[in-house]
Amino acid sequence: MSNWTVTSLRIGEIYIPHDGAIQRDPIHCWLARNGEHNVLVDTGMTDIAMVTRRLKVEGWGGGHEYMTKALAAEGLEPSDIDHIVLTHGHFDHADNLDLFPDACVVIQRDELAHAADPVPSQRIFYWNTTVENLVARRRPKQIRTLDGDVVLFPGFRILKVPSHTPGMQVPILTTAKGDVAIASDLGDHYRYWFPADPRATTRPQRSLADAYLTGNIRSESERDWQAAMRRVQAASDIVIPAHDFRIPVRMPEDWWDIPESNEGDLASVPPDRETDNLAKGRG
């Protein structure tokens, strides 16, 4: 069985109005390597200036600049990426595809269809830049469409889990310490996976001790979403939520299923010049 390493790449943040305050959502992609393949799971958002123009939200990063910087920090160039696995097609997970013209994009066929004709509440999340790039790619070298679960490479399998979107997929990679699920937006913060645990959330809910907290942006029913999360957790040792500040950076060196505490969760910490500069790598 091939062992993989997984590195979380933070390429920006979005500041979302929420309950009269600002919620900070980090934008992550994941670099998976096994010595033979360099696989990028999700490609993040476009530059924040475009996000601000389209969605009227602030933030930092994104686009080719920050993606290229993140890869360079790992000793790679965009041309070194041979496969891209898109967990789903939303703008904060599937932009920048034009930076990787020679990589093979792996996506569920249902997700490709949904990107072209999404449920009404999700129209705002699928951008033409993504859809047009996917449609223009030629099979089999530039795109591979799936119809369910698949073993992409030894130690790298993909589960199709309709929930957030019809073609939501979660990669599960075997590392030297166990199996890590890149859960993306199936549960994008630890509080969704462990809603009764005070280490995961500042508002633990005892009524959800044997269940999960599901998101409100969905194409499927809550029961389908609960079943999807249960399936992913049963198939892995740890899950990596997309938009939590506390996820492991380098796996398997960093390894935990639940963070030790809520310290380090910057979601509700107002951004200021100091934290903004630190996040941008400006010291």
N, C-alpha and C positions, 0 to 999 in steps of 0.2 A: 504494500500500500504506500503510495507516494505521500510524503509529508509536505505540507504547505506552511508558509509564513504569511501572515496578513498584517498589513500596516494601514491604519486609519489616517487618511489625508484630509485635513480641514482646509477648505479652499475659500471659506467666506462665512458670513452670517447674514441673516435677515432679521429685522426688528419688526415684529408683528403686533399691532394693537390687540390687546386681550384683557377683558374685564377692567377697562379703564386704566390699564398700565401697558407696559411694553414687554412682550415675550421675545427673548433672543433665541433664535433657532440656528445652531451651527450647521453648515452645509458640509457634509462628509462624502468622500469617495473612499474606496478601499483597494489597495494594491495587493494582489495575491501572487506569490512566487513559489516555484518548486524547483528552480534550477534549470528547467526546460521552458516553462511558459511564464510570461508576464501578463497577468489578467487584471483588468481594471473593472471593478464592480461599481457601476454608475459613473457618470461623467459630470455631475454637478450642474450648477446654474451658469447662465451667461453673466457678463459683468454687471455689477450692481447698478450702474447707471441705467441700463436697459430695464432691469427689474423695477427700479424706481419709476421710470417713465410709464411702464405698463401697469404696475400694480399699486403705485403710490405708497410704497413702503421703503424704508431706508435700510442700510446695512453696510457691508464692506465686502470686497473681494469678488470672486467669481471670474468667469471668462477664461480666455486662453492664458492670460498673464499668470493668474494664480494657479491654474492647473499645471502649467509648464514649470513654475517655481516648485510646486509640491513634488513633481516627478524628479526634477533636477536634484532636490534634496536627497532623493533615494538613488541618485546616480543614473537616472534614466532620462531618455527623451521620448516624446510622443511616439516616434517611429519604433520604439522598443516594445510597445504594447501590441501583442498579437491577437488578443480577444478582449471584448468588452461585454460584460453581462449586465443588462439593464434590469433592475428589479421591477421597474415600471417606467412609464413614459412621461411623468410629470416634469415640469420645467426645471425644478431644483434637483433633479436626478438624471436628466437625459439631454442636457444641452452640451455644447462643445464637441459634438460628434465629428464636426468637420476638421477637428484637430487630429483625427485618427483615421484618415482615409483608407489605410491598408489593414486596419484591424477588422476582425470579423465580429459583428455585433450579434449577440445572442438574445433573443426576445421571444416571448410567447406570441403565437399567432393571434390569440384573443386580445392581447395587449395592443398589437399593431392595428387591429380592427377598431378597438376602443379609442385609440389615439385619433383615428380618422373620424369617428362618430361617437364621442363620449356621452355618458349620461349628462343631462343639462347642467347639473351642479358642478361638473368637473370640466366644463368647456374652457374655463379660464386657466386651467393647469396644463393643458396640452397646447404647445406652441408650434406654429408652422415650421420654425427652424428645425425642430426635432422631426416632425412628421415628414417634411420634404427630404431631409437627409436620409431617413430610413427607407423611404420609397425609392430613392435614387440609387441605393446600394444594390449591387449585383450579386446574385447567388452563384456559387456557394462561398466565395472568398470573402465577401464584404458583409454578408448577413446570413444568419441561420435562424429560422423560425421554428419554434417548438410547439408541440401539442401535448404538454404534460411534463411529467418528471423525466429527467435524463441524467446520466452520468456523463459529464462533459469531458473530464479527464480522470485518471485514477486519483482517488481522494478528493474529487471535486464533483459533487452532485448538486442538482438543482431540483427543488420542489415547487410545483405550481400550486399556489394557495390563493384562490380567488377571495377577495376581501375588500381591501382598500380600492383595488381595481380588478377587473375580470381576469387580467393576465398577470397579476402579481406573482413574482417568483422569488424564492429565497435560496441563495447558494449556501451549501453546507460543506465546509472544508475540513479535512483531517489534518491536524497539526500534531506535533510531538507530545502535546498534553491532552489532546482530545479533539472533539468536533466543535467547530465554531459556526454558528448560523448568523449570516449577515442579514438581520431581520428587516432592515430598512424601515419602511413605514407600515409594516404589519403591526408593529408596536414601536413607535418612534422615540419613546422615552421609557426609562426603566419603570416608571409608575404604571405603565400599561401592562407590563409583564408581572409585576409584583405589587398590585394595588393595596394590599393589606400590610406591607412591610415598611416600617418607618425608615429603613435605610434607603428605600427606593423613592419614597414620597413624603412630603411634609403633611399630607392629609390621608393617612392610611384608612382604608374602609374595610372593617372586619367582615362585612357582608360579602366581600369579594375574595375571601381567603382561599376559596377553591376555584376561582375563576379569574378572568382577565378583564381589563378595562379596554374597551374597543373605541376606535376613533369615530368621529362624526362625518368624515369624508369617506364615503364608501359606495361601492356599486352592488354589494351583496348584503345579505341579511346579517344581523348580529350573531345569530346562531352559526352561520357559515364562518364568520370571522373568528368566533370563539374556537370552532373546530380547527381552523387553520393555525391559530396560535398554539393550540394543544399539540397538533401534529408536529410543528416545528420544534417545540420544546422537547418533545419526546425523542426527536431524532438528533438532538444536539446536546452538548454539555454546557455551553454558554451561548447567549444570544447578544447580538450587537445592535442596539437601536440606532436609527439614523440621526436623530436630532437631539441627543443627550450629550452634554459636555463631559460626562464622566466615563465614556467608553474607553476600553483599552486602546492604547496607541499601537503597540507592537505585540503581536501574538505569535508564538505562545509565551514570550517573556512576560508580558502583562496578561494576567489571567484571573478573571472573577466573574461570577454569575450575577452578583448584586454588589454595588459599591458599598464601601464600609459605612458611609453616611451621606447626608445631603450636602455636605461641604464640597465645594467645587462645582456644584450645579449653578451655573450663571444664568439660567433661563429667565429668572425674575430679577436679576441684578441689573439695574439701569446701566446702559453703556455710557462711559464717559471717555474723556480724552486718553486717560492712562490705559484703561482696559482696551480701548479701541486700538491704540498704538501697539500694545503688546500682542493683540490678536493678529495684527497685520505684520508682525515681525519687525517693527520699527524700533523696538527696544525701549 
